[in-house]
Amino acid sequence: MAATKKKAVRKARKGGRIRQVAAIPFRLGEHGDVEVMLVTSISTRRFIVPKGWPMKGKSGRKAATIEAQEEAGVLGKTLKQPAGTYSYWKRLTSRFVRVDVTVYLLAVTEELANWQEAKRRQRAWLTPADAAVLIDEPDLSTLLKNLKIPRPAPAGELEPRSHLASSSP
């Protein structure tokens, strides 16, 4: 268990809320429509956004970028301002704890064919509305339904999907 996670678990045992960071990878679809990427969780196989514990010495934005690369195999530019927050109940070994998650948007410029967790997760590109239906956390579902992507896309002029290097359909 990483030191940051151990610290968070200790805080939770004392009744404190704990924090995580997440990324919502996005791209422009074939017709210029926004698509977001979800990944499956390792244990329950349900759809989630790439997320993880804060990383010592790294900003929340940088940690979210790293989580997206590790869990979803995507590279790109993460927006400076968070897209929002959501809370959920996380199952630990002997209890459930409330986790507050700060979410950042990541404009995808590259999908990796091989990445750290490729054998443990699946990924899917969906419209934000479809992604919202598949997400179990109500606050995250609402965030996806109301998602606002700045135009032009922050990674520069993102080209529609047919021109984006991709290893998945």
C-alpha positions as a printed Julia matrix, in Angstrom:
169×3 Matrix{Float64}:
   0.0    0.0     0.0
   1.41   3.39   -0.96
   2.32   5.79    1.84
  -0.35   8.28    0.73
  -3.05   5.6     0.85
  -1.89   4.47    4.31
  -2.11   8.06    5.53
  -5.62   8.4     4.07
  -6.76   5.16    5.71
  -5.43   6.36    9.09
  -7.31   9.62    8.62
 -10.5    7.73    7.76
 -10.18   5.58   10.89
 -10.2    8.79   12.91
 -13.45   9.82   11.23
 -11.95  12.18    8.66
 -12.92  12.37    5.02
 -10.26  11.41    2.54
  -9.39  12.79   -0.88
  -8.6   11.38   -4.29
  -8.01  12.88   -7.73
  -9.52  11.75  -11.03
  -9.27  12.46  -14.73
 -11.98  12.43  -17.35
 -10.15  11.75  -20.61
 -11.96  13.28  -23.6
 -11.6   13.65  -27.35
 -13.61  14.84  -30.3
 -15.49  12.09  -32.11
 -15.66  11.57  -35.86
 -18.26  14.32  -36.26
 -16.73  16.73  -33.75
 -18.86  15.52  -30.85
 -17.25  15.08  -27.42
 -16.47  11.55  -26.21
 -15.2   10.62  -22.75
 -13.29   7.53  -21.71
 -14.33   5.24  -18.89
 -12.31   2.29  -17.61
 -13.36  -0.77  -15.65
 -12.4   -1.11  -12.03
 -10.07  -3.98  -11.22
 -12.15  -5.6    -8.49
 -15.8   -5.12   -9.5
 -15.36  -4.52  -13.28
 -17.83  -1.61  -13.15
 -17.15   1.52  -15.18
 -15.26   4.34  -13.46
 -13.04   7.27  -14.37
  -9.28   6.91  -13.81
  -8.63   8.0   -10.23
  -6.25   7.56   -7.35
  -4.65   8.92   -4.24
  -2.85  12.27   -4.15
   0.87  11.89   -4.82
   3.47  13.43   -2.57
   5.19  16.35   -4.28
   2.69  16.44   -7.17
  -0.27  18.73   -7.75
  -3.74  17.21   -7.96
  -3.72  17.97  -11.68
  -0.41  16.15  -12.22
  -1.55  13.17  -10.13
  -4.77  12.92  -12.19
  -2.69  12.98  -15.39
  -0.53  10.12  -14.09
  -3.61   8.1   -13.08
  -5.06   8.5   -16.59
  -1.85   7.19  -18.13
  -1.57   4.25  -15.71
  -5.24   3.2   -15.65
  -6.47   4.22  -19.12
  -3.33   4.36  -21.23
  -3.93   7.88  -22.49
  -1.67  10.89  -22.86
  -2.68  14.49  -23.32
  -3.09  17.88  -21.72
  -4.88  18.21  -18.38
  -6.82  21.42  -17.85
  -5.6   23.62  -15.0
  -8.97  24.1   -13.32
 -10.89  21.12  -11.94
 -14.08  20.2   -13.8
 -15.78  19.54  -10.48
 -15.89  17.22   -7.51
 -17.87  14.2    -6.4
 -18.05  11.99   -3.33
 -18.44   8.25   -3.01
 -18.2    5.47   -0.44
 -15.01   3.43   -0.77
 -14.8   -0.09    0.58
 -11.69  -0.71    2.65
 -10.83  -4.01    4.31
 -13.05  -3.59    7.35
 -15.16  -0.51    6.66
 -16.52   2.0     4.2
 -15.18   5.55    4.11
 -16.4    8.69    2.39
 -14.01   9.93   -0.3
 -14.06  13.39   -1.9
 -12.7   13.34   -5.46
 -11.45  16.34   -7.43
 -11.92  15.76  -11.16
  -9.77  17.18  -13.98
 -10.41  17.06  -17.73
  -7.68  15.54  -19.88
  -7.67  16.34  -23.62
  -6.39  13.09  -25.12
  -3.75  13.36  -27.82
  -2.59   9.74  -27.81
  -3.92   6.32  -26.81
  -1.27   3.8   -25.9
  -1.6    0.24  -27.22
   0.24  -1.03  -24.13
   0.03   0.62  -20.74
   0.61  -0.23  -17.09
  -2.85  -1.68  -16.31
  -3.87  -2.86  -19.8
  -4.27  -6.49  -18.74
  -6.43  -5.55  -15.74
  -8.83  -3.01  -17.24
 -11.0   -2.35  -20.26
 -11.63   1.12  -21.64
 -14.53   2.57  -23.6
 -15.2    5.83  -25.45
 -18.74   7.09  -24.87
 -20.8   10.24  -25.1
 -20.93  12.02  -21.74
 -24.65  11.17  -21.51
 -24.02   7.45  -22.07
 -21.1    7.5   -19.63
 -23.35   9.1   -17.01
 -25.77   6.17  -17.31
 -23.0    3.6   -16.75
 -21.47   5.31  -13.7
 -22.69   4.17  -10.27
 -21.73   7.3    -8.31
 -24.65   9.79   -8.56
 -22.48  12.91   -8.17
 -20.08  11.77  -10.91
 -23.01  10.87  -13.14
 -24.37  14.41  -12.72
 -20.94  15.89  -13.45
 -20.78  13.88  -16.7
 -24.31  14.91  -17.74
 -23.41  18.58  -17.26
 -19.86  18.36  -18.62
 -18.63  21.5   -20.35
 -15.61  21.13  -22.63
 -13.95  24.45  -23.5
 -13.65  25.25  -27.2
 -11.18  25.18  -28.77
 -10.03  22.07  -26.99
  -7.18  22.81  -24.58
  -4.61  20.54  -26.22
  -4.72  22.84  -29.21
  -7.08  22.14  -32.04
  -7.86  18.49  -31.41
  -8.73  16.79  -34.64
 -11.74  14.5   -34.9
 -11.12  10.9   -33.89
 -10.37   9.53  -37.34
  -7.13  11.56  -37.29
  -6.16  10.77  -33.68
  -3.63   7.99  -33.12
  -5.7    5.27  -31.5
  -5.4    1.64  -30.59
  -9.08   1.14  -29.87
 -12.22   1.72  -31.95
